[in-house]
């Protein structure tokens, strides 16, 4: 294995992880900010009020984008498995 091959493999792994986690993290950040703004405006400081909308929104994102995420992960895994015979030594 050469250094460039390992660096490329790590870059692809990080990019795939970022692509897969991005939508879930973005929705969680937006919903968390909106709930925190609501809590600050109404002075309601209930701990569970922050988690329930996040869980619902994340479940909805996973339901909508789950198949796409699975396809991306499958394509990445297939690419790694296909490149195994050509792996430099």
Secondary structure per residue as TSV (DSSP state, phi and psi in degrees):
chain	resnum	aa	ss	phi	psi
A	1	X	-	360.0	132.5
A	2	X	-	-93.0	164.8
A	3	X	H	-65.8	-38.0
A	4	X	H	-66.2	-35.2
A	5	X	H	-65.9	-42.9
A	6	X	H	-66.7	-40.6
A	7	X	H	-64.9	-42.8
A	8	X	H	-63.3	-40.8
A	9	X	H	-63.9	-42.0
A	10	X	H	-67.8	-39.9
A	11	X	H	-62.7	-43.6
A	12	X	H	-64.7	-37.0
A	13	X	H	-65.9	-43.9
A	14	X	H	-67.3	-39.2
A	15	X	H	-66.2	-41.4
A	16	X	H	-65.0	-42.0
A	17	X	H	-63.2	-39.8
A	18	X	H	-66.8	-41.2
A	19	X	H	-65.4	-39.4
A	20	X	H	-75.7	-36.8
A	21	X	H	-87.4	-19.2
A	22	X	H	-55.1	-53.7
A	23	X	H	-61.8	-40.1
A	24	X	H	-66.4	-44.1
A	25	X	H	-67.6	-37.6
A	26	X	H	-65.2	-44.4
A	27	X	H	-64.9	-41.1
A	28	X	H	-62.9	-40.3
A	29	X	H	-65.8	-44.1
A	30	X	H	-65.7	-47.6
A	31	X	H	-64.5	-41.7
A	32	X	H	-61.9	-40.3
A	33	X	H	-66.5	-42.4
A	34	X	H	-65.1	-41.7
A	35	X	H	-67.2	-40.0
A	36	X	H	-64.9	-38.2
A	37	X	H	-64.8	-41.5
A	38	X	H	-63.1	-43.1
A	39	X	H	-65.1	-37.7
A	40	X	H	-69.8	-35.7
A	41	X	H	-72.8	-36.1
A	42	X	H	-100.0	-6.1
A	43	X	T	57.2	33.7
A	44	X	-	-96.4	117.3
A	45	X	-	-115.7	57.8
A	46	X	-	-88.6	127.6
A	47	X	T	-67.0	-36.8
A	48	X	H	-76.3	-15.7
A	49	X	H	-65.2	-26.2
A	50	X	H	-79.0	-32.3
A	51	X	H	-84.6	-38.1
A	52	X	H	-62.4	-48.6
A	53	X	H	-64.2	-34.1
A	54	X	H	-65.0	-44.1
A	55	X	H	-63.6	-42.5
A	56	X	H	-64.8	-44.6
A	57	X	H	-66.0	-41.1
A	58	X	H	-66.6	-40.5
A	59	X	H	-62.2	-39.7
A	60	X	H	-65.4	-42.1
A	61	X	H	-64.2	-43.1
A	62	X	H	-65.9	-34.1
A	63	X	H	-68.0	-41.6
A	64	X	H	-75.8	-44.6
A	65	X	H	-102.5	5.1
A	66	X	H	-61.5	-42.3
A	67	X	H	-68.1	-37.9
A	68	X	H	-65.0	-41.4
A	69	X	H	-63.6	-40.7
A	70	X	H	-63.8	-39.4
A	71	X	H	-65.3	-40.4
A	72	X	H	-63.6	-43.8
A	73	X	H	-66.6	-39.2
A	74	X	H	-65.9	-40.6
A	75	X	H	-64.9	-41.1
A	76	X	H	-64.4	-45.6
A	77	X	H	-64.4	-41.7
A	78	X	H	-63.6	-39.0
A	79	X	H	-62.5	-39.2
A	80	X	H	-67.6	-44.6
A	81	X	H	-67.4	-34.1
A	82	X	H	-69.8	-34.0
A	83	X	H	-80.9	-5.4
A	84	X	S	-61.3	-44.0
A	85	X	T	-65.6	-28.7
A	86	X	T	-90.0	6.1
A	87	X	-	-63.7	126.8
A	88	X	-	-67.7	148.8
A	89	X	-	-106.6	360.0
